Amino acid sequence: MLSQKQLLLSHFGVFRKQKQLLLSQKQLLLTHFSVFRKQNELLLSQKQLLLTHFGVFRKQNELLLSQKQLCLLI
């Protein structure tokens, strides 16, 4: 039969392992959040790039329309 001291030491060992597991899970969650943040930053960058492209296409379209109007005037 385990003495009370051995039982307490055994319980503290279990608590220490549980704490280590919780810290590991916390670290994993922080890593996941870091990955999600990077993915979000990438998506925002891609969105900005698409908006820039659409801006360029709009300007090209405006230029083509201006050229067409100029041709119609001539």
TAURSUL-V449865 format. One line per field, one symbol per residue. phi: phi as a letter, one per 40 degrees, with the letter a starting at -180 (. if undefined). psi: psi as a letter, one per 30 degrees, with the letter a starting at -180 (. if undefined). Layout:
phi: ???
psi: ???
This chain:
phi: .ccccccccccccccccccccccccccccccccccccccccccccccccccccccccccccccccccccccccc
psi: kkleeeeeeeeeeeeeeeeeeeeeeeeeeeeeeeeeeeeeeeeeeeeeeeeeeeeeeeeeeeeeeeeeeeeee.
